[in-house]
């Protein structure tokens, strides 16, 4: 029986992992002939016209949520959109609702990250700057209502690690949790040597340089300082290319002898080209749940050097598609340097990375969502069935 799917996400674009997941799910649903719409306030100008969007509080899109004052902007935009979107769901009473954390109710909550675990990691590391970010107060309250209050029929965890965190922090019953990893657009994310050369030319990176790419909007949590520290120890032919909207000033100061080989590209929408400009991807992050950027890098045949945290350990294997690293400049420099010095190894890692990504195509991942949504729709049409009827894992 046909049913409507509604996704709720504050922004729909390719600017971040959550936004990208929303786009890819909309495309998969459309390719499978399912009626679906996305409720959002900010919409990318170049969004695929096949994706149906219903704007909610569109004036919120005028408030900046990236850049230097992003924390203030998000502290205004996210709560207001969440309240507006929750109310807007009344216009779709019979739909199966997927929330990306931006509504206080629905049928499926995709848990991209458990903020309580992220803060625990920061406290353990002695970092307390997060106390200055007003968003954390809102997220804590929101998660207590959404997750702790079990206001969804099903919770999709993007990795087994997220499953454990949902149970530890919010006591979500195992029967409500379904593990479905994020996917990757294998047609968009693939190696393009010409595009990569153009990026090098644009950014002044020599054609013969060995390029490490780092991507992320939270430089501190993602471990950029460790990557810069490794750059200081690597040869003069190694460059570090950084994509992301965070403040680069503190990290430029860390690059004493390698300052000329540290390039900040800012926030980019042409990530496949940036991946193609690099020889390897580095992410010494302290906390992740799946890390879409690592999978995107692998799809572009980049060996990945990342910390085995969150969901990364589910698909990163030493000597197969990259190497697991510590949040330590010496460890990163040693492993990257040894790999760069062995062309045959780099070729094997590159081939292994692409092979890994091919198992995570969105068409395969999307079918898991569709099966879960069909069962939820059936349960809603037969009210006597409880949420426990969804206990079979998607």
Phi, psi and omega in degrees: 000137182290147176211161181263142176246131175242124172259143178240118178209136186298321180230136175242110184193184175258022186282341182204174184297313182298314181299320180295319178300317180299317179297312184296321177295319178300320180293317180297316180299317179297318180295336179263014174073022181263132177292126181208152180218151179247127173268121183207158174259322179254129183230130179297141181296328183263022182297139177310124184293344179284347181272120181276127182236137173246114184287133176238124182046058184299338179296339178295336181294344179280349180268122183296133177241010175226163181098196188299321184254031184298326183296321178293315180299314181292328179294338176269311188291311189297310179298318181294319178295318181302315179293318180293319181292321178301319179290322183294337180297342178298339179283352181229063188295336185255002183281158169268119190258126173252123177250139174262027181098008186246023170212154184272001177205169180159193180257321181231126173253118175274115182266097181284332179198150176256105187300326180299322178290320179301317179292325177297321177296319180293318179296320180296330180274001180078018179263128182233010180295337181299339178297338180278351182266110183294344181297329185295327177295316179295314183298320179298317179293314180300314182293326178296321180285309186290309187270306181299327180277359179050049184275010178234151177290326183217148177240120178267118176262133184279356175200166177297328178299318179296323177304312180297322181290322177298322180285322183289316185270329187234002176055040177290128180300139180306327182295339181271349187259133179232122182272114175225114182291161171293160180246185182218139176278098186290342177279325179279317183264096176206159185294131177224094186300321181296316179296322179296319178296322179296321178296316179300317179297317180300320187262003177074030179262126182302145181298330183270359182290152170266122189247125170264133178250135174238136179221133179165151182267350178242089187301322183293306182295327182281353173083029181300326180302322179290324178293320177294320177300322177293321178302323179298333185262346181274170184293166183290351179268000181260130178244155175240118179256125185244124175247131181154162188261006182285174183284119183278345189306311182298331185275331173297324180293332180286338182270093181279298182271347185247016186305321181288348180252012177250115186240125177257119183264352183074191178287134184230149174254357182253049185300323177304324178291321178293319176300322182289342179276350187255165175255339179200160180244137182233134179211088179274057189281153179271336182205131174215169172242334175208319182069083179298327182295325177296319180290322176299318179299315179299320179298331177269021175063032177262127169300140184249132174245104186215158175287140182278070181239157179060229181271356184299323182292348179286339185223357180261119184234127181304129176077357180256306180227010181157205178215144174281137183236164173262164175281069187207125184299320181296316181296317180297312182298320181296313183287319178293315181300317180294321180291316180297332182278357184235089183304322180295320177296315180301321179295317179295319179296320179297314179294321179293325179296312180297319179299321178297313182298327183295341177277355183242027178299148185295331179296320177291314181294318182299325179296329177294319176296316183299319178298317178297317182294324178297319180291324177293317178300318179296321179294323180291328180282343177239081188306339181290342179280132181270173178300335181294341180292347180265013190295340178295131184291139177283000000 
